[in-house]
Amino acid sequence: MVSTDNLFTDNPDQLAGLAARHAIPLIHAYRQFAAAGGLMSYGPDLADAYRQVGTYAGRILKGAKPTDLPVHQATKVELVINVKAARALGVNFSLPLLGRADEVIE
């Protein structure tokens, strides 16, 4: 499981390439890592999180005090499984898990 620190999130292709070369299953919170060749990702839907930021900004621009706004946690998470990476690593996912995934990368 890779940290969401900027050291790692800024280079998804390089990190996924290193993981593949050394046969290490890469699991991350952000979808971009599964798309870059990592095994899977499970974490917040960033598009949904950014929409929430826009709603907050709109409320502030309309006069709300930032200190009066509630703190929200991500409400939508997504599971992305990279089947191609799984095959290369010899990992088999069950059909029910693949069926529950938000996206399966072939």
Helices and strands as residue ranges (DSSP letters): H 6-9, H 12-21, E 27-28, H 31-35, E 40-44, H 46-61, G 66-68, E 77-82, H 83-89, H 95-100, E 103-105
